[in-house]
Amino acid sequence: MPLINLSFKHGRTPEEARRNLQTAVDEVHGRFQALVRHVQWSADRSRVRLEGTGFWVELWVDAQEVHAEGDIALLGELLGGPIATSLKQIVQQTFEKKLLP
């Protein structure tokens, strides 16, 4: 059931956005290591596809936005919903601007 379709402005340079994408992927992969079977990056590291048994997710950045889309349907309601929610939180938290004290 859970389909992911998320886009929001990142407010970063392309290089910073790619670094943040790497950070988000590292966190997702670390948190869901048992489920993620394959991670495939584009040559310029602005797009990545994560795949596992019963799901796929693509994350990418462009000049203005970060995007996430995927299908976690085969994991079912029990796992799919919490994983989709966690993925969205990781991406949003990684890209939100940090305020200086």
C-alpha positions in Angstrom: 0.0 0.0 0.0 2.5 2.7 1.0 3.6 4.6 -2.1 6.1 7.4 -1.5 6.0 10.6 -3.5 7.8 13.5 -1.8 9.4 16.7 -3.1 10.5 19.8 -1.3 12.9 22.7 -1.8 16.3 22.0 -0.4 17.9 25.5 -0.5 21.4 24.1 -1.1 24.0 24.3 -3.8 24.0 21.2 -6.0 27.2 20.0 -4.3 25.7 20.4 -0.8 22.5 18.7 -2.0 24.4 15.7 -3.3 26.3 15.5 0.0 23.0 15.6 1.9 21.6 12.9 -0.3 24.6 10.7 0.5 24.0 11.4 4.2 20.3 10.5 3.9 21.1 7.3 2.0 23.7 6.3 4.6 21.2 6.7 7.4 18.4 4.8 5.5 20.8 2.0 4.7 22.1 1.8 8.2 18.6 1.8 9.8 17.1 -0.7 7.3 20.3 -2.7 6.5 18.4 -6.0 6.8 15.9 -4.9 4.2 18.1 -3.0 1.6 19.7 -5.4 -0.8 20.9 -3.1 -3.5 22.0 0.6 -3.7 22.7 2.0 -7.2 24.0 5.5 -7.7 23.9 7.6 -10.9 27.3 8.6 -12.3 27.0 12.2 -10.9 25.7 11.0 -7.5 22.5 13.1 -7.8 20.2 10.1 -8.0 20.1 6.8 -6.1 17.8 3.7 -6.2 17.5 1.5 -3.1 15.9 -1.9 -3.6 15.0 -4.8 -1.4 12.6 -7.7 -1.2 9.2 -6.2 -1.9 10.2 -2.5 -2.3 12.1 0.1 -4.2 12.8 3.8 -3.5 14.5 6.4 -5.7 15.9 9.6 -4.2 17.3 12.4 -6.2 18.2 16.1 -6.1 18.0 18.7 -8.8 19.0 22.4 -8.7 16.1 23.3 -6.3 14.4 20.3 -4.9 15.0 16.9 -3.3 12.6 14.1 -4.4 11.7 10.7 -3.2 9.4 8.2 -4.8 8.9 4.5 -4.4 6.8 1.6 -3.7 6.9 -0.3 -0.4 3.7 -2.2 -1.0 5.0 -5.7 -0.8 6.3 -5.1 2.8 2.6 -4.8 3.8 0.9 -2.6 6.3 2.8 -3.8 9.2 6.3 -2.7 7.9 5.5 -0.6 4.9 3.8 2.3 6.8 6.5 2.8 9.4 9.3 2.4 6.9 7.7 5.0 4.6 7.3 7.4 7.5 10.9 6.9 8.6 12.2 7.5 5.1 10.3 10.7 4.8 11.6 11.9 8.2 15.2 11.0 7.4 15.1 12.9 4.1 13.4 15.9 5.6 15.7 16.1 8.6 18.8 15.7 6.5 17.9 18.6 4.2 16.3 21.0 6.8 18.5 24.1 7.4 20.3 24.0 10.7 19.9 27.2 12.7 23.0 28.6 14.3 22.8 29.3 18.0 
